Amino acid sequence: MTGMSLEELGAVRITSVSKREEPLADAPAAVYVISAADLRRSGAASLVEALRLAPNLQVMQVSSGTHVVTARGFAGDNNKLLVLVDGRSAYTPLFAGVFWDAQDVPLDDIERIEVVSGPGGTLWGTNAVNGVINVITRPASATQGGRVALSGGNARKDGTARYGAALGENGAYRIYGKAFSVQNTETASGKQINDAWHKAQAGFRADWRQGADGYTVQGDAYRARKGHPLPGSIIVTGLTVPLGELELGGGNLLARWTRQLGGSTLSAQAYYDRTERDVPPFFNETLDILDLQTQYTMAPAGRHALAFGAQYRHADDQLQNSVYFGFLPARQKSKWTSVFAQDEVALGDAWRLTLGLRAERNGYTGTEFLPNARLAWKVGADSMLWGAVSRTVRAPSRLDRDPVVPGVPPHLLVGGPDFQSEVARFFELGIRSQAGPDLLYSINLYRALYDDLHSQEQVPGQLKLKFANGLMGASRGLEAWASWQLTPSWRLRGAVTAQHTDTWLKPGVVDLGASLKRTGRDPAYTASLRSSWQMSGERELDVALRRVGALSDPDVPAYTAVDMRFGWKLRPALSLSLTGNNLFGGGHGEVTEVAYRTHVRRSVALELVAWF
C-alpha cells in the first residue's frame, strides 16, 4: 500500500511538540512525520539519508561518511539542531552538534521520525534552536520473528539481521546486528577521495509490563573506521602533517519506566552513552555521558493540561591533544541541570493557549531561561491556525571555549574563555488543513532574530585569536508541503522551502575568521515532488525529484536529483527492491569540503529481504 491514508496521517499521535501524545493535526508547530512506510519506500540506506524525506530539513553530503543536517539555516555552523533517538540525545558537548557517522538505527525498526522545524528549547533544552529530530523506534512486540536484509550496489554494501520473540507473558525483546561498507567518493574531475568507511553495530530492546507499570531497556554498540576526506597531508602552522584513518566506536544503554495513573503519566529515564573518536593527527576523544530525567504529564483537569519535569546530565570529556591542535583543559567534566513546566489552556472550544518555561543551568553561562508561548485556533474540524513566540539559546561547547592551535606568529588560536550563549528569538505562523479526503497541506512562516553569534577576533594587544560573540543575525522563511491522494493506489507529495539569512558585526567588532561567510552555506530554496504508486499485484514504484538552490562563498551550483525505487514482493516472506539515486546527470556537489568537494554521482543498489 502507499502507506497511511490522509485521515490516518492526520491522526498520527506525536510527542515532540508538547511531550504528551497528541494528534499531528492538533500540534501547533511546524512538524513533518516520516512514517515507517515512507522509510521503506524511500530506499534510503542510512538514517541521515532518510532525513532527506523531511522537507523542513536540509541534508548535505560532505563525504561518504560525513553529512551536514540543518533546519532553517546556519548549515555552516551545524550546531543548532537537537537530535533524539528514543529519548537519548545525540548532542556532543565537543562542538554542540551531531556526529552523524555515530548515529545509526536499523531503518526497519523505526516507527516514525518526528521533525520539528523551529525552537524546542522549552521542552528539550538548550541547543534545540532551529529544530528537533525525534527518532522513535518500534516496541519490541512489533518486531517479532526473524528478518534478514542484504543489499549491494556500486557505492555501498549492507547486511542486517534481526530476531524478536516473547519475553514472558507480558513482554517482548529483539536483537539485531548490522554491518556496511561504503566506497570512496570522487571529485568532479574523477579523482578518488580517500573517504571509504566500514561500520559494524549490534543492539537490543526489551519491553514488558507489570500492571500499570511499563519498562523498556535498550542498547547499542558499534565500531567504525573511515578514511580521512582531506588529501594525504595538509599544512598546519608551517608543518606538513600526515593524515591517518579515523576510528570511532562506542555504545549506549537506556532504561525507562512509565506508570499510568488514570489519565496521567509518570515516567523516569536514565541512559549512559560512551563515544570514542580518534582523529589522527589532531586529537583522540573519549566522552562519557550520564543522563537522568523524570516527567509527570497530568490528565486534563478543567481547562488545563499540565506537564513538568526535571533533568540532570553529566559529561566526562577526555582528549589526548597533539602538537597541532588541542583543548585546554584536556579533560573536562561538565553538568547540566534543568526543570521545565508547560500548561495547555483551553480557551473555549476552538482556541488553545500553550505557555511553557525551562530553566537550565550549565557550567559555562549559569542559568538560561527558555520561554515559549503558542496559540492555536481550530477552524472547523479539519483546519488549524497557530502562532508562536519563543526564546532559545545555544550554550557554549568545548570548541567555543577550549581549543588551542599552537603556531608561529602572527596568530595563535586561544579559544574563547568568555564565549557566551548564542540567543535566538522566533516568531512563527502556520496553518495545517485537510481540504477534503484527498488533500492535506501545511504552510509555515517564520522570522528569527539572533544575538551573540560566534565570531573570531584578535586578542587586544596580542598576536592571538579568540572566539567571541561579535555577530548578530536575522532570518526569515517559508515551509510548505502537501499530500494528494489522486487514486487509492497513487499518492503525490510536494514541498517547497525558501529562506534568507543575514548576519552582521556588532559595532566595533573586526572578525578575522569566516564567520560572516558561514551564512552563505544555506540554499535559498528547495523543492521536491514524490510519487508513490502501488502497481498491480505485489509491486510498487516510488519516484522522487528534488531541486536544491545554490550555495555561495564558495560557490556550489544548484542541482536537481532524481531517485527511484521499484519493489516487488516475490512471496509473503520474501521481497526484492531496486533503488537508484541521482539517476540523471553527471553528479553534483552538495557542500564544500575544506580541500576536496565530494561529487555525488549515480548509484544503484539491489536489496533482498526475507522474514522467518
N, C-alpha and C positions, 0 to 999 in steps of 0.2 A: 504494500500500500504506500501511498505518498506520505504517510505519517498521520499525525493527528488532524482531525477536521478543524476548521477555523473556530467553531464553538469550543471544541476541546482545548485548542491552543489558548484561547482567552481565559479558560477556566483553570489552566495550569497554576498550581499553587507554588509561590516563590517565597523566599525568606530574606533576600538581600536588602530589601528596602525598609522593612520595619522590624526585622529579627523575630517575626512571627509569621506563620503561614497565612498567605492571603492570595486571592486570585490575581493573576497577572493583569487582568482588566481593571483591577481596583488600585494598582500600585501607582502612587503619584511621583513617578520618576521616569527617566529615560532608560528603559530596561528592554533588552533583547534576550530571548531564551533560545539557546541551541539545544535541540532535543536529541535523544538517542537515535531517532530515525535520521535526523539531519547529519549526525556524525557518521553513521553507517553509509549513507548515500553520497556523502562528500568524497569518499575515497581517501581522506586525509590519513597520513601515516603517523602523525605525531600530534600531541596536544597543541603545540604552538601553531602548527599549520592549520589545525581545525579552527583556531580562533579567527581565521580569515572569513569564516561564515558570519561573524558578527559585524554588521555594517557600522556600528559605533566604535569599532577599533581600527587602528592602523597597524598592520603587521608587515615588517620589512625584514628580508633575509640579508644578513651581513656576510655570512659564510655558511658552510654546510651545517655547522652546529651552533651558530650564533644568530639570534634574531633580536629585533627591537619591536616591542609591542607598546603602544600608547593609546590613549583616548584624549581627544580634544587638544592635541598638540604637544609640544615640548619633547618630540622624539629625540632631539639631540641630548637632552638631559637623561631621559629614560629612567626617571626616579619619582614619578608622580602617580603611580598606579599600584593598587594593592591587589594581590592575588592570594586566594584561599583555596585549599584542597581539603574538602571535608572538615573545614574549620581550622586547619593548620595553615598559618601564614607562610608564604614563600619569600617574604621580605628578608633581605640580608642587611644587617647594620653596617656592612662594609661600604656600600655606596647607595643605600636606600632604594635599591631596585631589586630585580629578579634575575638570577642566573637561569635562563631558560633551558640550558643543557642539563640542569639538575632536576627539572620538573618533567616527570613522565608518568602517565597513567594509562593503562590499557583502555583504549577508547571504547571497547565494547562493555567495559564495567561502568561507564559514566551514564548516569540517569539524565542529567541536564547540566548545562553551563549557563549560569545567570550572569549577564554582562550589564552592569550599570555604568553608564557614562555620566560623569558629574561627581560632585563630592559625596563622600560617605563617611566623613570623619566622626560624626556623632555616634554612629553605631560601631564603626570598625577601627577608629583611632587615627592617629597621625599617619601620614603617607597615603591615605585614601583621598587624594587631592582631586585628580581628574577622572577617577573611575575605580570600579571594583569588579574583579573577575572572581566568581564563586563557582568552583568546580564541585559538583555533588555526585558521588558515586552511588550505585545501586546497593540496596541492602543485600546481604548475602543470600537471603531467601529467594531473590530474583535471579540468581546466577547458579542454579543447581545443575548438576551433571557436569560433563566434560566438554571442552571446546578447544580446538587446535586450529590455528591460523598460520599459514605460510605464504609469504609474498616475496616477489623478486622482480627487479627491473634493472634498467641501465644506470640508476642513481642510488638505489637503496635496496637492501635485503632485510626482511624481518621474519621473526618467528615468535609466536606467543602460544602458551598453553595455560589452561585454567581448569580447575576442578572444584566443584562445590557439592556439599552434602549437608544433611540434617545434623544438628548438634543437640542431642536430647529431644525432648518433646516440644520445646518452645524456642528453639534456636536453629541457626544455620551458620555455616562457615564457607569460605572459599580460599584457595591458594592459587597463586599464579607465578609464572616465570616468563621472561621475555628477553630477547636479545636482538640487536640490529647492527648493521654495518652500513655506513654512508660513504659514498665515493668522494674523491676530490672534486671540487668545482673548478671552473676555468674563468679566465678573464675574457673580455670581448674579443681579444686577439687570439684566443685559443691557448694561452699559456696556462698550464696547470697550477693551481694553488694548493699548497700542502695543508689542506684542512680536512682530510678524511678523518672519520671518527667511528668508534665502536663502543657499544654500551651493553651491559647486562644488568638486569634488575629482577628482583623477586619480591613477593609480598603476600599479605593475607588480610582477611577481615572476618570477624566473628560477631554475630548479633544474637542476643537472646533476651527473653522477657521473664520476669518473675512478678506476677500480679500487676501492680501499677508501675513497676519499675522496668525500664529498658536499659540494656547495656550494649556498648559497642567497643571492641578492641581491634585495632588495625595497625599495620606497619609495613614498611618497605625498606629495602636495602639495595644499593646499586654501586657499580664501579664503571668507569669510562676512561678512555684515552683518546685524545684527538690531536691532530696536527695543528701547529700554530698558523693562522691565516696570513701572517705577515711574511715577508721574504725571510731567507735563511739567516740574515743578520741585519741589525739596524744600528744607527749611530746614536749613542746616548752620551751626552756631555763629553763629546770628543773621543769616545772609545767605541770600537766596534764590538757589538755584543751578539754572540751566537744565541739563537733561539731554539729551545727544545720542545718536545711534546708536552701538552697539557694533560695532567692526570687529575681526575676528580672521583670522589666517592662519598658515601655517607649512608644515612639511614634515619628512620623516624619511627616512633611508637606513640600511638594515641589511644586514650581511653576516655569514654564518655558515658555518663549516667544521666538518665532522664526519668522524672517521676510525673505522672499525670495526676493532678489534684482537681478533680472535677473538670472545669473548663480551663484551669490554669496549668502551667507547666514550670517545673523547677528542673534545672539542668546544671551539671558541673562537668568540666572537661580539663584534661591535662595531657600535654604531649612533650616529648623530648625529641629534638632534631639535631643531628650531627652532620656537618659538612666538612669535607677535606678537599682542598684545591691547591695543586702545585702548578705554579705558572713560572717556569724557568725562563730566564734567569732572574726574575724580578722578586717574587715572594712565594712563600708557602703558607697557607692558612688552614687552621683548624678552628671551627666555630661550633660551639655547643650552646643550644638554646633550650630553656625550660619555660613552658608557658602554662599558667593556671588561670582558669576563668570560670565564673558562675553567672547564671542568669535566671531571673524569675519573670515569667510572662503571665500577667494576670488575665483572667477571663473578663470580657467586657462587663463593666458594672455601671449601669445607668448610661451616661453619655461617654464614659471614659474607658479606654483600653490602654493599660499602662504596662511598660516593660522596663526593667532596670537590671543592672549587673555590675560586676567588677572584674578586673583582670590584672594579673601580675606576670611580668616577663623578665627573664634573666638571661643574659648572653655573656659567654666567656669566649673572647676572640683572641686567638694566639697566632702571631705572624712571625715567620722567620724572614728577616729582611736581607737584602743583598746590597752590594756596593753601588747598585744602580738606582734602586728605589726601595722605599720602606715606609714604615709607620712608627711614630713615636707617641706614646709608648708602644712597644712591640706586642705586649699583652694588655688587654683592657677588659674589665668586667663592667657591664652596663645593666641597668634595670629600668623598667618602665612600670608604673602603676597607674591605674585609671578606674574611674567609675562613670557610669552613664545612666541616664533615665530618659525615656521618651513616652509621651502621652498622646494618644489619638483621641480627639474630642469630636463627637458627632454634633454638628450644628444644624439640627433639623434632619429631614430625610435625605437631602441632596448634597449637603455641604459637610466636609470633614477638615478639621484643622489638626495638624501634627506639629508638636513642639518637642524639641529634644536638646540635650546638652551633655557633652562629655568633658570631664576634667582629667587630663592626662599629664603625669609628671615624668620627665626624663632627666638624665644626669647632665645634659648639656645646657638646657634653657629653662629648667624649672617646670612650672605648671603651665600648660596650654589649655585654653578653653575653646571648645569646638561646638558652637550652637547651630541649630537648624530649625527652620520653620517651613511647613508645606501646607498649602491649601488646595483642596480638591473639590470639584463641583461635578456631580453626576448628572449629565444631561440625558434624561431618559434612561432606558435600560441598557443601551449599548454604547454610550459615549461618555468620556470624562475629560474635563479640562483641569489642568493643575498648574500651580506656580510654586516656586521655592526660592528662598534666600538662605545662604549658608556661608559659614566661615570655616576654613580648614587650614592646616599647616603641613609642611614637610619638615620634620625635625632633622637636625644635622646628623650626618653619618660620619664614619671614620674617615672617609675620603674627603669630606669637607674640613675636618678639624686636624687630622693627624698625619697626612702624607709628607714625606721628605724626599726631595730629589737632590742628592749631592752633585756637585759640579764645580766648574771653574767660573770666575766672574765672566760676564756681568750679572748673571742671575742664578739664584738658588731658590727652590720652592720650599717654603717652611710651613705649609698647611694654613689653616685658618683658626687660630686659637680663640678668636672672638666671633666666629661664624654663628649666626642666629638662625632661627627657623624661617623658612620661606612661607609667606602668608598668601592665601587666595580667598577672594570673596566672590561668590557665584550668585547670579540672578538667572532663573530658568522659567520657561513657559512651555507647556506641552499639551497635546491633545492625543488621545487614543480612542479609536472608534471602530466598531464593526458595522460597516454600512451594508447591511443585509447579510444573508447567509454565506455569500461568496467572497466578500471583500473585507479585509482587516488592515488598518493602517495606523501609523504613529508618526507624529511630527513634533519635533522639539527644537526650541530656540534657546540659546544661552549667551550670556555676557559674563566675562570673568575679569577681575582686576587683581593683579599680582604685585606684591611688595617684597622687598628684601631678597630678590633673586640673586643667584650665585654670580659672582664676578671675580676677576683675577687682577690684583692691584699690587703696586710696589710698596714695600715697607718703607715708611718715611725715613729718609736719611741713610738708607742701606741699599746695597745691591742684591736685594732679595725680593721674591714674590710671595704673596699670601692670598688666600681665598677670603672674600668678604661678601657683603650683601649690598652691592652697589648698583643693582639693576631694579627697574620696575617694569611692569608689563600689563598688557590687556589683550584679551582675545574675544572673539565672537564667532558664532557658527550656527549651522543648521544641520539637523539629522532627521532624515525621513526614510521610512521603509513601509512596504505594503506587501500583502499576500493575497493572491487572487486565485480562487478555485474555479478554473474555467469549466472543467468537467469532473465527474467523480474520480477520474484517473489522471488528471493533468492539473498541476499547480504551477503558477508563476510567482516568483518573489523578486521584487526590485527595491533598490535603495539608492539614495544619493546623500552625500555629506558635503558641506562647504565650511571652510574655516579660515580665519585670518588672525594672525598673532603679531603684535608689535612689542618690542622691548626698547627701553631707553635707559641711559645712565642717569643716576641721580646727580644733582648739581655738584660740581667739583670733583667727580669721580673720573679717573682715567683708567679704562680697562685695558690691560696688557695681554689678555688672552683672546679667546674666540667666543666669548660669552654671547655677544650680540649675534654672531653667525649661527648659533645653535637653533635659533627660532626659524631659520630658513630651511630646516630639515623636515618640514611637515608638508605633505601635499595640500594644495589649496582646495582640491576637490577629489572625491572618489565617487564612482558609480558602479553598480553591479546589477546583474539580472541572472536569476537561476530558474531553470525549468526542470521539474520533476514529473516524469511520465511513467505510469505503471502500464507497461505494454501487455499484450495478451499473454496468457499463461503465467509463468513464473519469472518473467523478465522485466527489468526496469532500466530506464535510461535517464541520466541526470547530466545537464549541461550548464556550466556556469561561465558567465562573461563578466569581467571586471576591468574597469578603466581607472587608473591612478594618475593623479596630476604630477607635474614635475617638481623636483626639489631644486633649491638654489644654494649657491655659495658653499661648496662647489656644486656644479650643475649635475643633476641626474635627470635625464629626459623622462617625460610621461610615457606610460606604457599601457598596452592592452593585453590581457591574458585570457585564454580560453581553456577551461578544464572540462573533462568529460569522464563519465563512469558508466559502464554497462554491467549490470548484474544479472546473474541467471541462477536460479535455484534448481540445481540438477535433480536433487532428491530432497525429501523432507529434512534430512540431516546433512546435506552437502550443498555448498554454494560456490560459485565461481564468479569473479569480477575482474574487469579490465579497466584500469584507470590511466588516463593521460593528462598531464599537466603542461601548460604553456604550449599547446599543440600547434599554434600558428605563429609565424615569425621566427626570427633567428635568436631569440632570447632577449633579456633586458636586465639592466641593473635596478636595484631597489633602494639601496642606500650606500653611502660612501664608506669604505673601509679606510684605515689610516694610510695604507700603502697600495693595496690592491682592491679592486671592486669586483665582487663575485658577479658573474653574468649568469643569471638564472635561465637555463636552457630547457628544451623539451625533455620530458621524462615520461616513461610508461612503466606500469607495474601490473603484474598478474597475481591475484590472490585467490587461494583456495582455503575454504573454511569448512571444518567438519565438527559435528556435535555428537556426543555419545552419552 
